[in-house]
Amino acid sequence: EELLQTEGTDVKVYAVGPEYAHAEARKSPVVDGKVIRNARGKELRYPLILNNDEKEIARKVVLAFGQTLCGFDLLRSEGRSYVCDVNGWSFVKDSHKFWADSANLLRQYCLHAICPHHVE
């Protein structure tokens, strides 16, 4: 199996519906065999802004798998991004913004499912 040459960073994407994706980056342990952790022992990650192609990938993953909530890994190589793993029900570890955004979106989805004609 041929491995992609990446830039030493793994990208974790967490999607809530087809229009919202939160991304974080971490140093790939492939670089030196080490996982960098914070004071609480959690893997250290940094917020990341997805480019337009990656946002479209996120939308397509959600729709293709029929998952309102999902997470997936992206590998960036030679100016392109590749999905290498998709997980249902993945959650961000330490992002208050993700949790606030997700709660608001899930509330909207639930209200729409219960009462599609409801206007806030």
N, C-alpha and C positions, 0 to 999 in steps of 0.2 A: 504494500500500500504506500503510495506516494504521500508524503506529508507536505502541507503548505508551509512556506516560509512566512512567518508573521513578524510583526514589529516588536515582539516581546510583551504584548499586551493582550489579555483576554477581555472581550466585551460581553457583559451580561445584560440582556434586554428583558424587561418585564412589561408585558402589555395588558391593558385593561380595555377590552373592546378594540375595534379596528382603528380608532382615531387617537389612542393614547399609548405612548411607549416611554418608559423611563429606562435609562441606560447607565451602567456603571462599568468602570474599567478596573482591572487589577493587573499587577505584574504577573506574567505567566510563570508558574513554577518551573516550566521547561527551561527558562533562562539559566537558573542556577540551582534548581532543586529545592528552593526555599519558598515558603508561604509567609508573607508579611502579615502580622496580626496587630490589632490595636491593644490597648491596655486591658480590655475585657475579653481578649482571646478571640475576637471575631476577625475574620479575614479583612484586611484593609482594602477598601474600594473607593474610587473617586467618581463623582458624577460626570457624565459624558453627554455631549449633544450629538445626536445621530444626524448624519447627512440625509438629504432627501431620498436617496436610493435606499438607505437603511430604514427610514421611516416607511417606505413603500414595502420593503421586505417584512417589517413588523405587521403591517396591515394584512399582507398576503398570508403570513403564518397564522394569524388569528382566524381568518376566513377559511383557509384550507383545512385547519384542524378543528374548526367549529368550537374553539375554546375562547370564552369571554376573558378568562384569566389564564395567562400562560407566561412562561419564561423560555428564553432560548439563548444560546451562545452564538456569537458571531466571531469569525476569524477575519481579520483584515490582512490582505496580502496583495501586494503589487497594485494598490489603488482600487481594489474590489473587496467586497464583503461576502462571506459565505456562512450560511447557517450550518452548524455542525451538531446541534443537539436541541431538541424541543421537549419541554416539560410542562405538563399541566399543573396548575395551582402552585406556581413558584412565587415566592414573595421576597421583597427587598428586606434586608436585615435592619438597616439603620437610616431610614430616610423619612423624616416627618412629612416632607412635601409629597412623596409618593403615597403615603398612607392617607393624607388629607385629600389628594386628588382622586385616589381610588375609592375612598368612601363616598365622595360626591358622585362619581360616575356610577358606582354600584347602586346608590340610592336612585339615581335617575333611571337606570335600567329596570330596577324593581318597580318603581312607580309606573313606568311605561308598560310593563308586563301586566300589572294589576289593572290599570286604568289608562289605556292608550290615548284617550282623548283629554286627559287631565292637563291643564295648563297652569303652570306656577306663576 
